[in-house]
Amino acid sequence: MVVEEQCCLKVASSLSMTARLVLALGAEAKLDVVPGAVEFALPFSTLEDACKVDKKLRELERRNFSKDSLIRVAVVGCGYSGVELAATISERLQDRGIVQAINVETTILSTAPPGNREAAMKVLSSRKVQLFLGYLVRCIRRVSDSEDSAKEIDGDAVQNAAAEDCHEKYVLELQPAERGLEIQILEADIVLWTVGSKPLLPQLEFCEMPYDVPLNARGQAETDETLRVKGHPRIFALGDSSALRDSSGRLLPATAQVAFQQADFTGWNLWAAINDRPLLPFRFQNLGEMMTLGRNDAALSPSFIEGLTLEGPIGHTARKIAYLFRLPTDEHRLKVGISWLTKSTIDSVASLQSTLTKVFSGS
């Protein structure tokens, strides 16, 4: 096993002999790797992030974009989050915008099952998403910043330009990560960042009488197979906060599926530790992977049926059913199910009204 460079984290030492601490802080977007990303890119990892993205898109949609001036959205990263964003936003904008998806690898969804990757490629192609594969973002800057040194415009012209276009635009410089590709310069009205994440453990405040919690180079707590932090039997860690290796010595991926299963084991092991019962070793069970590709479109590849991929409306329905089964109680399932059914009905009525309006206006 490769021994990673470790650092120490200080956490409170005021736990009683029966108390237990669970570290489950999640992670945040890692924006500080590219100049301009912190200032100009929007991350997409929390509910607050999603609300900011929606607000920005609404602002852009309210503007009068013409056929020669479409809304341009740049999505950095073509993992699950990036592909889901690109597919959903392209469906939302339709002919009012252009989505540009950038990935350092020469394919999208490099770790996904082939069926999910193929389904996603079909959707992105059908919605005319522009893919820039084999590129990394060198920097992001405002259009005004790059033009100020190249152009001199008199005061009246500046005021007129500001009146016509008062929102910021951005330039992304793309550097080839593969041979044979040329440098690309993209312009965007909004830049969405889905690449990289960093755990929040290193941001915990220190105390006077600390424990030393071993962290790996990524800022995750090293845990044993029972999800206890190594050297600290009363501290558990899971999800993005945990660095747990499988039987082959590889770190488990920081995905929701892994964290969800770890939560069940952590709950049991907390009870077992308090009641002097044996703790269960965590064993990840890969149930497959699923992704959303739009309002009524998704892809799902279950692990128990090799080669099967449900896509389109069928995949969308299967994905919702899977989420319903994961809800904690029947009451939750009923409330969420009714909410989804109501929303689906409203969307269907709105779609029908839109279709009828087009038909009658055309005649």
Summary of the structure (lengths in Angstrom):
residues: 363
radius of gyration: 24.1
end to end distance: 71.4
largest distance: 78.7
contacts: 1030
relative contact order: 0.15
helix: 38%
strand: 25%
